[in-house]
Amino acid sequence: MSSRFFLDPWPPDYDSALQIDDAEAQSPAEVDIKVEAPEWKAIRCDGSGSRLLMCFVDGVRRVEARIISQDADQVIYGLFGSTGVGTVLCRDGLAEMDLLDVRRYLIICHQKEKSESLRVGRTSLEFEGIATAVNAPTEPLKSLHELMRRAEAELGQSLLSDDSCVFVDGPLTYYSVAKQALVGIIKRIHLLYVPRECLPLLAELRPGERTPLFLIRDNKLNRYSCYLRLAQPHRTEHPLAGIVRLELRAAVDLAKIISLVNYAAYELPRFASSPIRDARAPQNLVPIGALEDELKRRMGDPLLIRRAIEQRIAEGVSV
């Protein structure tokens, strides 16, 4: 039997949104696919219920320059990097950015922390010193990413209230247990979680439809999840294009989880981005894309920052 192929809508510059590996498709966690409904069929939400303040939280990171030092018989790795986090608040058809925060770090795989101040034009950029416990080529970038994710989580936690729903770009790994409305939006599918026989329903979902909830139990991070279609794929695109996975903490009771996920499934498709404006459409939601652009702008000109780093390196940076 021959297989028909379709296009992956994301351009080759980005990793695919669909990255299910046959060998690693299932999570080692215990999964219950019948917590909401005995049958695996599409659910369409009508949008009834309270109108919450929607808070979209995201962060960006950028490596300004990698640095390397040789200490006796050891090579030490590091980098100058920047992170930015912020939120877009949406209610009643209005949207505004708020709480935008850019931070800079000098991360070194060494036991000592080393902060640096760089002059870029009339501006002084302060790079906070961070020391990692492990010395490895990938460790500085890993540390920068974790700093960004922790800043996102700190901001997201601060926005939780009884009349808000916080949408986080990515899984809820860095969030402590929250009983308020907190939803993770996962753009890329690495693990399927549900059995393979559930896969056809994902391809059949229409925009605004979701799968039943399933419960993922892995002890410390128990969570409810479902798949949601944001937009209909083009006839040349693969049937799973335009799908995201939603994630909610299991600390919230099931009735509230169902109400919250129905609210998210009704509201999120209208924020789906267009491929004309966003290469990662429709999963990279419009508020998230706009927030990323503004945070990158506030990070400053990467070329000017690199020149300032080169000048400081020429003067000598040591720990």
C-alpha positions in Angstrom: 0.0 0.0 0.0 1.5 3.4 -1.0 1.6 6.4 1.3 0.4 9.8 0.3 2.7 12.7 1.4 1.7 16.2 2.4 3.6 19.4 3.1 4.8 20.5 6.6 3.5 24.1 6.7 6.4 25.4 8.8 9.4 26.5 6.7 12.6 24.5 6.9 14.3 27.2 9.0 12.2 25.9 11.9 11.9 22.4 13.4 8.6 20.8 12.5 5.6 21.2 14.8 5.1 17.4 14.5 8.0 15.4 15.8 6.5 12.1 16.9 9.2 9.4 16.9 7.8 5.9 16.6 10.4 4.7 19.1 9.5 7.5 21.7 5.9 8.3 20.9 4.6 7.2 24.2 5.4 8.9 27.5 6.6 6.7 30.4 3.9 8.4 32.5 0.6 6.7 33.2 -2.2 8.1 31.0 -6.0 7.9 31.5 -7.9 8.8 28.4 -11.4 8.3 29.9 -11.4 10.9 32.7 -13.9 13.1 30.9 -15.7 10.8 28.5 -15.9 7.1 27.8 -15.7 7.6 24.1 -12.9 9.2 22.2 -14.8 11.8 20.0 -14.5 15.4 19.1 -15.9 18.1 21.5 -17.1 21.5 20.3 -17.4 24.3 22.8 -20.0 27.0 22.7 -18.1 29.7 24.7 -20.7 30.0 27.4 -19.5 31.1 30.8 -17.6 34.0 32.4 -15.5 36.4 30.3 -12.0 36.3 31.8 -9.0 38.6 31.4 -6.8 36.6 29.1 -3.1 36.9 29.9 -0.7 35.5 27.3 2.8 35.0 28.7 6.0 34.3 26.7 9.7 34.8 26.7 12.6 35.0 24.3 16.3 34.5 24.6 19.3 35.5 22.6 23.0 34.5 22.7 24.9 37.8 22.2 28.3 36.0 22.0 29.8 32.7 23.1 33.1 32.8 25.0 35.8 30.2 25.7 38.7 30.2 28.0 41.5 27.7 28.6 42.4 27.2 32.2 45.5 25.1 32.5 44.4 21.8 31.0 40.7 22.6 31.0 38.5 24.4 28.4 35.9 26.6 30.0 32.7 27.6 28.2 30.4 30.6 28.6 28.3 33.2 26.9 26.8 36.7 27.0 23.1 36.3 26.7 19.8 38.2 27.0 16.3 37.1 28.0 13.0 38.9 27.8 9.6 38.1 29.2 6.2 39.8 29.2 2.5 39.5 28.8 -0.3 40.5 26.5 -3.6 41.3 28.3 -6.8 40.7 26.2 -10.4 41.5 27.2 -13.4 42.8 25.3 -11.6 43.1 22.0 -8.7 45.2 23.4 -5.1 44.0 23.8 -2.1 45.6 25.5 1.4 44.6 26.4 2.5 44.8 30.0 5.3 43.9 32.4 7.9 43.6 29.8 11.3 42.8 31.4 14.7 42.3 29.7 17.6 40.8 31.6 21.2 40.1 30.6 23.6 37.5 31.8 27.2 36.5 31.6 27.1 32.7 32.1 30.3 30.9 32.8 30.9 27.2 33.4 33.0 27.9 36.5 32.7 28.1 40.2 32.9 31.9 40.3 30.3 34.4 39.1 31.5 37.3 37.0 29.3 40.3 36.2 30.1 42.8 33.4 29.0 46.2 32.5 29.1 47.1 28.8 28.8 50.5 27.2 26.7 50.6 24.0 26.4 54.2 22.9 24.9 56.2 25.8 23.5 53.1 27.4 25.1 50.9 30.0 24.2 47.2 29.8 24.6 45.2 33.0 25.2 41.4 32.5 24.6 39.5 35.7 27.1 36.9 36.5 25.9 33.3 36.6 28.1 30.2 37.3 27.0 26.7 36.3 28.0 23.6 38.2 28.8 21.6 35.0 31.4 22.6 32.5 30.1 21.5 29.0 29.6 23.2 25.6 25.8 23.0 25.9 25.6 24.1 29.5 25.6 27.9 29.1 22.7 27.9 26.6 20.8 25.4 28.8 21.3 27.8 31.7 20.1 30.8 29.7 17.0 28.9 28.6 16.2 27.9 32.2 16.6 31.5 33.3 14.1 32.6 30.7 11.6 29.8 31.6 11.8 30.6 35.3 11.2 34.3 34.6 8.2 33.3 32.5 6.9 31.2 35.4 7.4 34.0 37.9 5.5 36.4 35.8 2.7 33.9 35.0 2.2 33.1 38.7 1.9 36.8 39.5 -1.0 37.2 37.0 -3.1 34.4 38.4 -6.4 35.6 39.9 -10.1 34.6 40.1 -11.0 36.7 37.0 -8.1 35.9 34.8 -6.9 33.0 32.7 -3.1 32.8 32.1 -2.0 31.2 28.8 1.6 30.1 28.8 3.6 29.4 25.7 4.9 25.9 26.4 4.4 23.2 29.1 3.9 24.0 32.7 7.2 22.4 33.8 8.5 25.5 35.7 5.2 26.3 37.4 4.4 25.4 41.0 1.0 23.9 41.7 -1.7 26.4 40.9 -5.4 26.2 41.5 -6.3 29.2 39.4 -6.8 29.3 35.6 -3.4 28.4 34.1 -3.1 26.8 30.6 0.0 25.7 28.8 -0.1 25.8 25.0 2.3 23.3 23.4 3.0 24.1 19.8 5.2 21.1 19.0 4.0 17.5 19.4 7.0 15.3 20.6 5.1 12.8 22.7 1.6 11.6 21.7 0.6 10.5 25.2 -2.6 8.8 23.9 -2.7 5.4 22.2 -2.1 5.2 18.5 -5.7 4.3 17.8 -6.7 7.8 19.1 -4.6 9.4 16.3 -7.3 9.5 13.6 -9.5 11.8 15.7 -6.8 14.4 15.8 -6.7 14.5 12.0 -10.5 14.8 11.8 -10.8 17.7 14.3 -12.4 20.9 12.9 -11.2 24.4 14.0 -12.4 25.0 17.6 -12.9 21.3 18.3 -10.9 19.4 20.9 -10.3 15.9 22.0 -11.6 14.6 25.4 -9.3 15.4 28.3 -6.7 12.8 29.3 -4.9 12.7 32.6 -1.1 12.4 32.6 0.2 10.9 35.9 3.9 11.2 36.5 3.9 11.8 40.3 5.3 15.4 40.6 3.7 17.0 37.5 0.2 15.4 37.2 -1.8 17.3 34.6 -4.8 17.2 32.4 -4.3 17.6 28.7 -6.2 17.6 25.3 -5.5 18.4 21.7 -7.2 21.4 20.0 -7.3 22.4 16.3 -6.8 26.1 15.8 -7.2 26.3 12.0 -8.0 24.1 9.1 -4.9 22.9 7.2 -4.5 23.7 3.5 -5.3 20.7 1.3 -1.6 20.3 0.6 -0.7 20.2 4.3 -0.6 17.1 6.5 -3.8 16.5 8.5 -2.3 17.2 11.9 -1.2 20.7 10.9 -2.8 23.5 13.0 -3.1 21.4 16.2 -1.8 22.3 19.7 -1.8 20.4 23.0 -3.3 22.2 26.0 -2.0 21.4 29.5 -3.6 22.1 32.9 -2.5 21.2 36.4 -4.3 18.4 38.0 -4.5 20.3 41.3 -7.7 21.9 40.0 -10.9 19.9 40.3 -12.1 18.2 37.1 -15.3 20.3 36.8 -13.3 23.5 36.8 -10.8 22.0 34.4 -13.5 21.1 31.9 -15.0 24.6 32.1 -11.5 26.1 31.7 -10.5 24.0 28.7 -13.8 24.7 27.0 -13.2 28.4 27.4 -9.7 28.0 26.0 -10.9 25.9 23.1 -13.5 28.5 22.2 -11.3 31.6 22.5 -7.9 30.4 21.2 -8.8 29.8 17.5 -9.6 33.5 17.0 -6.0 34.3 18.0 -4.5 31.8 15.4 -1.8 33.5 13.3 -1.7 33.7 9.5 1.1 32.2 7.5 1.3 35.5 5.7 2.6 37.1 8.9 4.0 34.3 11.0 6.1 31.4 9.7 4.9 29.2 12.7 1.2 29.8 11.9 -1.3 29.0 13.2 0.2 27.6 16.4 2.2 30.8 17.2 -0.7 32.8 18.4 -1.0 36.5 17.4 -0.5 37.9 20.9 2.6 35.6 21.4 4.1 36.6 18.1 3.6 40.3 18.7 5.1 39.9 22.2 8.2 38.1 20.9 8.8 40.9 18.3 8.6 43.6 20.9 10.8 41.8 23.4 13.4 41.3 20.7 13.3 45.0 19.8 13.8 45.9 23.5 16.8 43.6 23.7 18.6 46.1 21.4 20.7 45.8 18.3 22.6 42.5 18.4 25.4 43.8 16.2 26.1 46.8 18.5 26.0 44.6 21.5 28.5 42.1 20.0 30.9 45.0 19.1 30.8 46.1 22.8 31.5 42.5 23.9 34.4 42.3 21.4 35.9 45.5 22.8 35.5 44.2 26.4 37.1 40.9 25.4 40.0 42.8 23.8 40.5 44.6 27.1 40.6 41.3 28.9 37.8 39.4 30.8 39.0 36.9 33.4 37.5 35.1 36.4 
